[in-house]
């Protein structure tokens, strides 16, 4: 767990540095480089900290077997994918494996209201 938190902090710093490089007008050598993807990924309040506002607790990352996490091809697939869970706020978004959400794997809504809340 400590290793995951260390990596999350490191990626948060990389993202900040990448955003600063973009804001300074530095050319991006490879639009698919890891730090560039960190800089452009959409964040939701429902993402796990430090990417969002949700406490991870003991929940799994997307890449730990969520049936809705579709890994990117190649090297980036080790860390990046797309969420295909129709009830997750991350659905259809580029997703870093540690972003996560409370709709991992087979957690489905019990009511229409829960489904609508999830899509906000």
Secondary structure, 3 states (H helix, E strand, C coil): CHHHHHHHHHHHHHHHHHHHHHHCCCCCCCCCCHHHHHHHCCCCCCCECCCCCECCCCCCCHHHCCCCEEECCCHHHHCEEEECCCCCCCECCEEECCCCCCCCCCCCCCCHHHHHHHCC
